[in-house]
Amino acid sequence: MSLSLILSIAQLVVAALLVASILLQDRGTGLGMAFGGEGNVYRTKRGVEKRLFQATIVLAILFFGLALAHALV
Protein backbone atom coordinates (compact mmCIF):
# COMPACT_ATOMS: atom_id res chain seq x y z
CA MET A 1 0.00 0.00 0.00
CA SER A 2 1.34 3.39 -0.93
CA LEU A 3 1.45 6.34 1.43
CA SER A 4 -0.98 8.26 -0.76
CA LEU A 5 -3.60 5.51 -0.44
CA ILE A 6 -3.18 5.34 3.34
CA LEU A 7 -3.56 9.12 3.63
CA SER A 8 -6.67 9.03 1.41
CA ILE A 9 -8.31 6.34 3.53
CA ALA A 10 -7.41 8.14 6.77
CA GLN A 11 -8.78 11.40 5.41
CA LEU A 12 -12.03 9.72 4.40
CA VAL A 13 -12.49 8.19 7.85
CA VAL A 14 -11.72 11.47 9.63
CA ALA A 15 -14.10 13.33 7.29
CA ALA A 16 -16.94 10.94 8.14
CA LEU A 17 -16.24 11.30 11.87
CA LEU A 18 -16.08 15.09 11.54
CA VAL A 19 -19.45 15.23 9.77
CA ALA A 20 -20.99 12.97 12.42
CA SER A 21 -19.62 15.06 15.28
CA ILE A 22 -20.93 18.27 13.72
CA LEU A 23 -24.38 16.79 13.16
CA LEU A 24 -24.58 15.48 16.74
CA GLN A 25 -24.09 18.91 18.28
CA ASP A 26 -26.93 20.92 19.80
CA ARG A 27 -29.20 22.50 17.20
CA GLY A 28 -30.51 25.31 19.44
CA THR A 29 -27.40 27.45 19.21
CA GLY A 30 -26.15 29.88 16.63
CA LEU A 31 -28.52 31.84 14.41
CA GLY A 32 -31.60 30.31 16.03
CA MET A 33 -31.28 32.67 18.98
CA ALA A 34 -31.50 35.69 16.71
CA PHE A 35 -35.01 34.64 15.66
CA GLY A 36 -36.54 33.98 19.06
CA GLY A 37 -34.53 31.05 20.33
CA GLU A 38 -33.72 30.40 23.96
CA GLY A 39 -33.24 33.36 26.27
CA ASN A 40 -29.82 32.21 27.44
CA VAL A 41 -27.26 34.43 25.81
CA TYR A 42 -24.30 32.68 27.43
CA ARG A 43 -24.38 29.00 28.27
CA THR A 44 -21.45 26.82 29.25
CA LYS A 45 -20.96 23.44 27.68
CA ARG A 46 -20.89 20.56 30.15
CA GLY A 47 -20.34 16.84 30.06
CA VAL A 48 -20.88 15.06 26.77
CA GLU A 49 -21.61 18.31 24.95
CA LYS A 50 -18.20 19.71 25.92
CA ARG A 51 -16.38 16.50 24.92
CA LEU A 52 -18.19 16.44 21.56
CA PHE A 53 -17.21 20.07 20.95
CA GLN A 54 -13.57 19.31 21.78
CA ALA A 55 -13.62 16.20 19.58
CA THR A 56 -14.95 18.28 16.69
CA ILE A 57 -12.05 20.71 17.03
CA VAL A 58 -9.50 17.88 17.18
CA LEU A 59 -11.04 16.16 14.15
CA ALA A 60 -11.04 19.40 12.16
CA ILE A 61 -7.35 19.97 12.92
CA LEU A 62 -6.56 16.35 12.07
CA PHE A 63 -8.51 16.61 8.80
CA PHE A 64 -6.62 19.75 7.82
CA GLY A 65 -3.30 18.09 8.66
CA LEU A 66 -4.14 15.02 6.62
CA ALA A 67 -5.23 17.16 3.66
CA LEU A 68 -1.99 19.12 3.85
CA ALA A 69 0.10 15.94 4.09
CA HIS A 70 -1.79 14.40 1.18
CA ALA A 71 -1.16 17.48 -0.96
CA LEU A 72 2.56 17.37 -0.22
CA VAL A 73 2.96 13.65 -0.99
N, CA, C and O atoms as a MOPAC input file, in Angstrom:
PM7 MOZYME 1SCF
protein

 N      0.84000 1    -1.18600 1     0.00000 1
 C      0.00000 1     0.00000 1     0.00000 1
 C      0.88300 1     1.24600 1     0.00000 1
 O      1.83900 1     1.34900 1     0.76800 1
 N      0.55100 1     2.15900 1    -0.85200 1
 C      1.33500 1     3.38800 1    -0.93100 1
 C      0.88900 1     4.37800 1     0.14100 1
 O     -0.20800 1     4.26900 1     0.68800 1
 N      1.74000 1     5.32400 1     0.42500 1
 C      1.44800 1     6.34300 1     1.43100 1
 C      0.25900 1     7.19900 1     1.01800 1
 O     -0.53500 1     7.61600 1     1.86100 1
 N      0.13800 1     7.45500 1    -0.26200 1
 C     -0.97500 1     8.25600 1    -0.76400 1
 C     -2.32400 1     7.57400 1    -0.50600 1
 O     -3.29900 1     8.23300 1    -0.14700 1
 N     -2.37100 1     6.25500 1    -0.69200 1
 C     -3.60300 1     5.50700 1    -0.44400 1
 C     -3.95000 1     5.49500 1     1.04000 1
 O     -5.11800 1     5.63400 1     1.40600 1
 N     -2.95000 1     5.33200 1     1.88900 1
 C     -3.18200 1     5.34100 1     3.34000 1
 C     -3.70200 1     6.70400 1     3.79100 1
 O     -4.63200 1     6.78100 1     4.59400 1
 N     -3.10200 1     7.77700 1     3.27600 1
 C     -3.56500 1     9.11700 1     3.62900 1
 C     -4.98700 1     9.37000 1     3.12800 1
 O     -5.77400 1    10.02400 1     3.81200 1
 N     -5.32000 1     8.86400 1     1.95300 1
 C     -6.66700 1     9.03200 1     1.40900 1
 C     -7.70100 1     8.31500 1     2.27300 1
 O     -8.76700 1     8.86200 1     2.55400 1
 N     -7.38800 1     7.10200 1     2.69000 1
 C     -8.31300 1     6.34400 1     3.53100 1
 C     -8.47700 1     7.00700 1     4.89700 1
 O     -9.58800 1     7.10600 1     5.41700 1
 N     -7.35600 1     7.46100 1     5.47600 1
 C     -7.41200 1     8.13500 1     6.77300 1
 C     -8.21200 1     9.42600 1     6.67200 1
 O     -8.98200 1     9.75200 1     7.57600 1
 N     -8.03900 1    10.14900 1     5.59700 1
 C     -8.77900 1    11.40000 1     5.41300 1
 C    -10.27100 1    11.13100 1     5.24600 1
 O    -11.09600 1    11.89700 1     5.74600 1
 N    -10.62100 1    10.07500 1     4.56400 1
 C    -12.02600 1     9.71600 1     4.39500 1
 C    -12.67000 1     9.34200 1     5.72800 1
 O    -13.79800 1     9.74800 1     6.00900 1
 N    -11.96700 1     8.58100 1     6.53900 1
 C    -12.49100 1     8.19300 1     7.85200 1
 C    -12.64600 1     9.41000 1     8.76000 1
 O    -13.67300 1     9.56200 1     9.42100 1
 N    -11.64300 1    10.26900 1     8.79700 1
 C    -11.71500 1    11.47200 1     9.62700 1
 C    -12.82700 1    12.39900 1     9.13100 1
 O    -13.50000 1    13.03400 1     9.94300 1
 N    -13.03000 1    12.48900 1     7.83400 1
 C    -14.10400 1    13.32800 1     7.28600 1
 C    -15.47300 1    12.81600 1     7.73000 1
 O    -16.34200 1    13.60700 1     8.09700 1
 N    -15.66500 1    11.50800 1     7.69900 1
 C    -16.94300 1    10.93700 1     8.13900 1
 C    -17.16000 1    11.19000 1     9.62500 1
 O    -18.27000 1    11.52900 1    10.03600 1
 N    -16.11700 1    11.03100 1    10.43500 1
 C    -16.23600 1    11.30100 1    11.87200 1
 C    -16.49900 1    12.77800 1    12.14400 1
 O    -17.26000 1    13.11800 1    13.04900 1
 N    -15.88000 1    13.64400 1    11.37400 1
 C    -16.08200 1    15.08700 1    11.53700 1
 C    -17.51900 1    15.47200 1    11.20500 1
 O    -18.13500 1    16.25000 1    11.93400 1
 N    -18.04800 1    14.94500 1    10.13600 1
 C    -19.44600 1    15.22600 1     9.76800 1
 C    -20.38700 1    14.72600 1    10.85600 1
 O    -21.33100 1    15.42200 1    11.23000 1
 N    -20.13600 1    13.52700 1    11.36500 1
 C    -20.99000 1    12.97000 1    12.41500 1
 C    -20.92300 1    13.81600 1    13.68400 1
 O    -21.94900 1    14.06200 1    14.31800 1
 N    -19.73100 1    14.26100 1    14.05700 1
 C    -19.61600 1    15.05800 1    15.27900 1
 C    -20.28400 1    16.42300 1    15.13100 1
 O    -20.82600 1    16.95100 1    16.10200 1
 N    -20.25300 1    16.99300 1    13.95000 1
 C    -20.93400 1    18.27200 1    13.71800 1
 C    -22.44300 1    18.08400 1    13.77900 1
 O    -23.15000 1    18.90300 1    14.36600 1
 N    -22.93500 1    17.01300 1    13.17600 1
 C    -24.38100 1    16.79100 1    13.16000 1
 C    -24.93300 1    16.41100 1    14.53000 1
 O    -26.12000 1    16.61700 1    14.78300 1
 N    -24.12200 1    15.87200 1    15.40700 1
 C    -24.58200 1    15.47900 1    16.73600 1
 C    -24.64500 1    16.64600 1    17.71900 1
 O    -25.20400 1    16.50500 1    18.80600 1
 N    -24.09000 1    17.77100 1    17.35900 1
 C    -24.08700 1    18.90500 1    18.27900 1
 C    -25.46800 1    19.51500 1    18.40100 1
 O    -26.35000 1    19.28500 1    17.57400 1
 N    -25.63500 1    20.31000 1    19.46900 1
 C    -26.92700 1    20.91700 1    19.79800 1
 C    -27.39500 1    21.83800 1    18.67600 1
 O    -26.62600 1    22.64900 1    18.15900 1
 N    -28.65700 1    21.70200 1    18.31000 1
 C    -29.20000 1    22.49900 1    17.19800 1
 C    -29.76200 1    23.83900 1    17.65900 1
 O    -30.08100 1    24.67100 1    16.81000 1
 N    -29.89700 1    24.08900 1    18.94100 1
 C    -30.50700 1    25.31300 1    19.44300 1
 C    -29.56700 1    26.49400 1    19.52800 1
 O    -29.97000 1    27.55600 1    20.00300 1
 N    -28.35000 1    26.35400 1    19.09600 1
 C    -27.39900 1    27.45300 1    19.21000 1
 C    -27.20300 1    28.11900 1    17.86000 1
 O    -27.69300 1    27.64300 1    16.83700 1
 N    -26.48900 1    29.21000 1    17.87500 1
 C    -26.15400 1    29.88200 1    16.62700 1
 C    -27.21500 1    30.87400 1    16.21000 1
 O    -27.69300 1    31.65200 1    17.03400 1
 N    -27.58900 1    30.85800 1    14.95000 1
 C    -28.51700 1    31.84200 1    14.41300 1
 C    -29.93300 1    31.67300 1    14.94800 1
 O    -30.73300 1    32.60400 1    14.85200 1
 N    -30.26200 1    30.53100 1    15.50100 1
 C    -31.59800 1    30.30500 1    16.02900 1
 C    -31.96900 1    31.27500 1    17.13200 1
 O    -33.14500 1    31.60400 1    17.29300 1
 N    -30.99400 1    31.73900 1    17.89300 1
 C    -31.28400 1    32.66700 1    18.98000 1
 C    -31.62900 1    34.05600 1    18.44800 1
 O    -32.31200 1    34.81900 1    19.13200 1
 N    -31.18400 1    34.39200 1    17.27400 1
 C    -31.50200 1    35.69400 1    16.70600 1
 C    -32.96600 1    35.78800 1    16.30800 1
 O    -33.50800 1    36.88900 1    16.20800 1
 N    -33.61100 1    34.65800 1    16.08000 1
 C    -35.00700 1    34.63900 1    15.66300 1
 C    -35.91300 1    34.06000 1    16.73400 1
 O    -36.84100 1    33.31200 1    16.42500 1
 N    -35.65200 1    34.39700 1    17.99400 1
 C    -36.53900 1    33.97700 1    19.06200 1
 C    -36.21000 1    32.64200 1    19.67500 1
 O    -37.10600 1    31.92500 1    20.12000 1
 N    -34.95000 1    32.29900 1    19.70500 1
 C    -34.53400 1    31.04600 1    20.33100 1
 C    -34.56500 1    31.16700 1    21.84500 1
 O    -35.31300 1    31.97800 1    22.39000 1
 N    -33.77000 1    30.37900 1    22.51300 1
 C    -33.71700 1    30.39800 1    23.96300 1
 C    -33.23900 1    31.75300 1    24.46500 1
 O    -32.54200 1    32.47700 1    23.75500 1
 N    -33.61600 1    32.08500 1    25.68300 1
 C    -33.23700 1    33.36100 1    26.26900 1
 C    -31.81700 1    33.38300 1    26.79100 1
 O    -31.28900 1    34.45900 1    27.07400 1
 N    -31.18800 1    32.24200 1    26.92600 1
 C    -29.82200 1    32.20800 1    27.44300 1
 C    -28.87000 1    32.76800 1    26.39000 1
 O    -28.72800 1    32.21500 1    25.30000 1
 N    -28.22900 1    33.86500 1    26.73700 1
 C    -27.25900 1    34.42600 1    25.80900 1
 C    -25.93600 1    33.68600 1    25.95000 1
 O    -25.26900 1    33.40100 1    24.95600 1
 N    -25.55800 1    33.37500 1    27.19000 1
 C    -24.29800 1    32.67800 1    27.42800 1
 C    -24.59700 1    31.39700 1    28.18000 1
 O    -25.23700 1    31.41500 1    29.23100 1
 N    -24.13600 1    30.30100 1    27.64100 1
 C    -24.38000 1    29.00400 1    28.27000 1
 C    -23.11500 1    28.18900 1    28.16600 1
 O    -22.53600 1    28.07600 1    27.08500 1
 N    -22.67200 1    27.61400 1    29.28100 1
 C    -21.44800 1    26.82200 1    29.24900 1
 C    -21.76400 1    25.40300 1    28.80700 1
 O    -22.83300 1    24.86400 1    29.09200 1
 N    -20.82600 1    24.82600 1    28.11900 1
 C    -20.96300 1    23.44000 1    27.68200 1
 C    -20.49500 1    22.53900 1    28.81700 1
 O    -19.48200 1    22.81500 1    29.46100 1
 N    -21.23300 1    21.46500 1    29.05800 1
 C    -20.88600 1    20.55700 1    30.14900 1
 C    -21.00900 1    19.11900 1    29.68400 1
 O    -21.80800 1    18.79900 1    28.80400 1
 N    -20.22100 1    18.27700 1    30.27900 1
 C    -20.33800 1    16.84300 1    30.06400 1
 C    -20.06900 1    16.40700 1    28.63700 1
 O    -19.05100 1    16.74900 1    28.03500 1
 N    -21.02200 1    15.63600 1    28.11300 1
 C    -20.87700 1    15.06400 1    26.76800 1
 C    -20.82100 1    16.15600 1    25.70600 1
 O    -20.09200 1    16.04000 1    24.72200 1
 N    -21.59400 1    17.21100 1    25.91300 1
 C    -21.61400 1    18.30600 1    24.94700 1
 C    -20.23100 1    18.95400 1    24.81800 1
 O    -19.80700 1    19.30300 1    23.71700 1
 N    -19.53800 1    19.11200 1    25.93700 1
 C    -18.20000 1    19.70900 1    25.91700 1
 C    -17.20200 1    18.77100 1    25.23400 1
 O    -16.37300 1    19.21900 1    24.44100 1
 N    -17.28000 1    17.47700 1    25.53700 1
 C    -16.37600 1    16.50100 1    24.91600 1
 C    -16.61100 1    16.41300 1    23.41000 1
 O    -15.65900 1    16.28500 1    22.64100 1
 N    -17.86400 1    16.47900 1    22.98700 1
 C    -18.18800 1    16.43600 1    21.56500 1
 C    -17.64900 1    17.67400 1    20.85300 1
 O    -17.15400 1    17.58200 1    19.72900 1
 N    -17.74600 1    18.82900 1    21.50400 1
 C    -17.21300 1    20.07100 1    20.95300 1
 C    -15.69300 1    19.98500 1    20.80500 1
 O    -15.14500 1    20.38900 1    19.78000 1
 N    -15.01500 1    19.45800 1    21.82700 1
 C    -13.56700 1    19.31200 1    21.77500 1
 C    -13.15800 1    18.28900 1    20.71500 1
 O    -12.16500 1    18.48300 1    20.01300 1
 N    -13.91600 1    17.21200 1    20.59900 1
 C    -13.61700 1    16.19900 1    19.58400 1
 C    -13.76600 1    16.77800 1    18.17600 1
 O    -12.99800 1    16.43500 1    17.27700 1
 N    -14.74600 1    17.64800 1    17.98900 1
 C    -14.94800 1    18.28400 1    16.68700 1
 C    -13.74500 1    19.14800 1    16.32000 1
 O    -13.30300 1    19.14800 1    15.17100 1
 N    -13.22200 1    19.87500 1    17.28700 1
 C    -12.04600 1    20.70900 1    17.03000 1
 C    -10.84200 1    19.84700 1    16.67800 1
 O    -10.11500 1    20.14900 1    15.73200 1
 N    -10.62900 1    18.77000 1    17.43900 1
 C     -9.49600 1    17.88000 1    17.18100 1
 C     -9.63100 1    17.22900 1    15.80400 1
 O     -8.65100 1    17.13300 1    15.06600 1
 N    -10.83300 1    16.78400 1    15.45800 1
 C    -11.04400 1    16.15600 1    14.15400 1
 C    -10.82900 1    17.14400 1    13.00900 1
 O    -10.29200 1    16.77400 1    11.96500 1
 N    -11.24300 1    18.39000 1    13.19700 1
 C    -11.04300 1    19.40100 1    12.15700 1
 C     -9.55800 1    19.67300 1    11.93700 1
 O     -9.11000 1    19.80600 1    10.79900 1
 N     -8.79400 1    19.75500 1    13.03300 1
 C     -7.34700 1    19.97000 1    12.91700 1
 C     -6.68500 1    18.76400 1    12.26100 1
 O     -5.80500 1    18.91800 1    11.41400 1
 N     -7.10600 1    17.57200 1    12.65200 1
 C     -6.56000 1    16.34500 1    12.06600 1
 C     -6.89400 1    16.25200 1    10.57600 1
 O     -6.05300 1    15.84300 1     9.77600 1
 N     -8.11800 1    16.62900 1    10.20300 1
 C     -8.51400 1    16.60600 1     8.80400 1
 C     -7.66200 1    17.58100 1     7.98200 1
 O     -7.21600 1    17.25200 1     6.88200 1
 N     -7.44700 1    18.76400 1     8.51900 1
 C     -6.62200 1    19.75000 1     7.82400 1
 C     -5.18100 1    19.24300 1     7.66700 1
 O     -4.57300 1    19.40000 1     6.60800 1
 N     -4.65300 1    18.64500 1     8.71600 1
 C     -3.29800 1    18.09200 1     8.65700 1
 C     -3.17000 1    16.98500 1     7.64100 1
 O     -2.18800 1    16.92200 1     6.90200 1
 N     -4.16500 1    16.10500 1     7.60000 1
 C     -4.14400 1    15.02200 1     6.61800 1
 C     -4.24800 1    15.56200 1     5.19500 1
 O     -3.57500 1    15.07000 1     4.28900 1
 N     -5.09400 1    16.57500 1     5.00000 1
 C     -5.22900 1    17.16500 1     3.66300 1
 C     -3.93000 1    17.82900 1     3.22400 1
 O     -3.53900 1    17.73900 1     2.06000 1
 N     -3.27000 1    18.48900 1     4.15600 1
 C     -1.99300 1    19.12300 1     3.84600 1
 C     -0.92800 1    18.07300 1     3.52900 1
 O     -0.16000 1    18.23100 1     2.58000 1
 N     -0.88300 1    17.00800 1     4.32000 1
 C      0.09800 1    15.94400 1     4.09000 1
 C     -0.16900 1    15.25000 1     2.75600 1
 O      0.76200 1    14.89600 1     2.03200 1
 N     -1.44300 1    15.06100 1     2.44100 1
 C     -1.79200 1    14.39600 1     1.18300 1
 C     -1.41600 1    15.27400 1    -0.00900 1
 O     -1.02800 1    14.75800 1    -1.05700 1
 N     -1.52500 1    16.57500 1     0.13800 1
 C     -1.15700 1    17.48400 1    -0.95600 1
 C      0.35200 1    17.52200 1    -1.17000 1
 O      0.81600 1    17.73400 1    -2.29000 1
 N      1.10700 1    17.32000 1    -0.11300 1
 C      2.56000 1    17.37100 1    -0.22000 1
 C      3.17200 1    16.06600 1    -0.69200 1
 O      4.31900 1    16.04800 1    -1.13700 1
 N      2.41800 1    14.96300 1    -0.60100 1
 C      2.96000 1    13.65100 1    -0.99000 1
 C      2.72700 1    13.39200 1    -2.45900 1
 O      3.11300 1    12.34000 1    -2.96900 1

